[in-house]
Amino acid sequence: MSISLSEITFCIKTIHRPWSCHRLVESLRNHFSDPNIIVVDDGEPERRFIARYPDTAAHCKSIHTETPDIGVGVGRNLAVDAVSTEYMFLLDDDHVVTENLNFDRVQKRFVELDIDILGVRQGSGGRPTMLSKLMNGNRIWMHRGETRRNGYVAWCDMSSNAFLARTETIRALRWDEAIKTFEHWEFFYRAKLAGLKVAVAGDCFIKHAHVESADYRVLRKRAKFRSLGLRKHGFHSMRLPGGQVVRA
């Protein structure tokens, strides 16, 4: 068995970073022949990807929301619901595809190994990560680790936001639409609870070329959504890989 490119849709959620989204789409088109791409943009109309880069956007299926800032959860669910292929590959809008993605390896391993979500490395980040309970289950610990390994592929609880999966798997899991940001760990924690098999291909990389803007930073750093995710699962705090503790 193998996966053809025509069976995969690349899904991107973006807001107020049109140049970054343009750069990602162009990198996809440079490395793949006529890729299927869905972009969900919930930015202000004049700051949308399609408004700034209409020629690039013409190669994508673009979904725009009437209300700006619907959040990552709603946006990604809209993208996944619009996928018509058997497989999807999630990307953040500040990713860039290079030859280091080694996409043939990603596809081959997904088919040959027992995996539901196969992530790739994100530069020095995106290492295999575990989500473990501490303090009688009151704190969630996000730490590097793996449960088993097969060559470069490590099974774990959480990968980067660049991963390959069957569309139906993600359509069933979904992102919590109430959580506009700090959604990453909560999505993978529910994948863990659901018994999904998550792994990271350690020799496959996406380039994370962060694009900073003042308003985007404000949107991303709304602590109330971190609190929402923690309280949802009964945690009063989270310990991050570097040892920092954040509280609900």
ChimeraX attribute file (.defattr): number of C-alpha atoms within 10 A of each C-alpha:
attribute: neighborCount
match mode: 1-to-1
recipient: residues
	/A:1	6
	/A:2	11
	/A:3	15
	/A:4	10
	/A:5	17
	/A:6	13
	/A:7	14
	/A:8	23
	/A:9	24
	/A:10	23
	/A:11	26
	/A:12	25
	/A:13	24
	/A:14	24
	/A:15	24
	/A:16	20
	/A:17	19
	/A:18	21
	/A:19	17
	/A:20	22
	/A:21	29
	/A:22	21
	/A:23	18
	/A:24	22
	/A:25	25
	/A:26	17
	/A:27	16
	/A:28	19
	/A:29	17
	/A:30	13
	/A:31	14
	/A:32	13
	/A:33	10
	/A:34	13
	/A:35	19
	/A:36	22
	/A:37	22
	/A:38	26
	/A:39	26
	/A:40	26
	/A:41	30
	/A:42	25
	/A:43	22
	/A:44	15
	/A:45	17
	/A:46	10
	/A:47	16
	/A:48	22
	/A:49	27
	/A:50	22
	/A:51	12
	/A:52	15
	/A:53	14
	/A:54	13
	/A:55	11
	/A:56	16
	/A:57	20
	/A:58	10
	/A:59	16
	/A:60	19
	/A:61	15
	/A:62	16
	/A:63	16
	/A:64	18
	/A:65	16
	/A:66	10
	/A:67	10
	/A:68	13
	/A:69	18
	/A:70	18
	/A:71	23
	/A:72	25
	/A:73	21
	/A:74	21
	/A:75	25
	/A:76	27
	/A:77	20
	/A:78	21
	/A:79	25
	/A:80	25
	/A:81	13
	/A:82	15
	/A:83	21
	/A:84	13
	/A:85	16
	/A:86	15
	/A:87	22
	/A:88	26
	/A:89	21
	/A:90	21
	/A:91	23
	/A:92	18
	/A:93	25
	/A:94	21
	/A:95	23
	/A:96	23
	/A:97	23
	/A:98	15
	/A:99	12
	/A:100	13
	/A:101	20
	/A:102	16
	/A:103	20
	/A:104	14
	/A:105	13
	/A:106	21
	/A:107	18
	/A:108	13
	/A:109	16
	/A:110	22
	/A:111	14
	/A:112	10
	/A:113	12
	/A:114	13
	/A:115	18
	/A:116	20
	/A:117	25
	/A:118	28
	/A:119	31
	/A:120	28
	/A:121	25
	/A:122	22
	/A:123	14
	/A:124	9
	/A:125	13
	/A:126	21
	/A:127	24
	/A:128	26
	/A:129	24
	/A:130	24
	/A:131	22
	/A:132	15
	/A:133	15
	/A:134	14
	/A:135	11
	/A:136	6
	/A:137	13
	/A:138	16
	/A:139	22
	/A:140	24
	/A:141	21
	/A:142	20
	/A:143	19
	/A:144	17
	/A:145	16
	/A:146	19
	/A:147	12
	/A:148	11
	/A:149	12
	/A:150	9
	/A:151	9
	/A:152	10
	/A:153	22
	/A:154	23
	/A:155	24
	/A:156	22
	/A:157	30
	/A:158	32
	/A:159	28
	/A:160	24
	/A:161	18
	/A:162	24
	/A:163	23
	/A:164	25
	/A:165	21
	/A:166	19
	/A:167	19
	/A:168	16
	/A:169	16
	/A:170	21
	/A:171	16
	/A:172	8
	/A:173	15
	/A:174	19
	/A:175	22
	/A:176	19
	/A:177	16
	/A:178	15
	/A:179	22
	/A:180	22
	/A:181	21
	/A:182	21
	/A:183	20
	/A:184	17
	/A:185	20
	/A:186	21
	/A:187	19
	/A:188	22
	/A:189	19
	/A:190	17
	/A:191	21
	/A:192	17
	/A:193	9
	/A:194	10
	/A:195	11
	/A:196	17
	/A:197	16
	/A:198	25
	/A:199	31
	/A:200	30
	/A:201	27
	/A:202	17
	/A:203	15
	/A:204	21
	/A:205	24
	/A:206	26
	/A:207	19
	/A:208	18
	/A:209	15
	/A:210	12
	/A:211	14
	/A:212	11
	/A:213	10
	/A:214	7
	/A:215	9
	/A:216	13
	/A:217	11
	/A:218	9
	/A:219	14
	/A:220	14
	/A:221	12
	/A:222	13
	/A:223	14
	/A:224	14
	/A:225	18
	/A:226	23
	/A:227	19
	/A:228	20
	/A:229	22
	/A:230	23
	/A:231	15
	/A:232	11
	/A:233	15
	/A:234	14
	/A:235	20
	/A:236	17
	/A:237	20
	/A:238	24
	/A:239	19
	/A:240	15
	/A:241	13
	/A:242	9
	/A:243	11
	/A:244	8
	/A:245	13
	/A:246	15
	/A:247	14
	/A:248	17
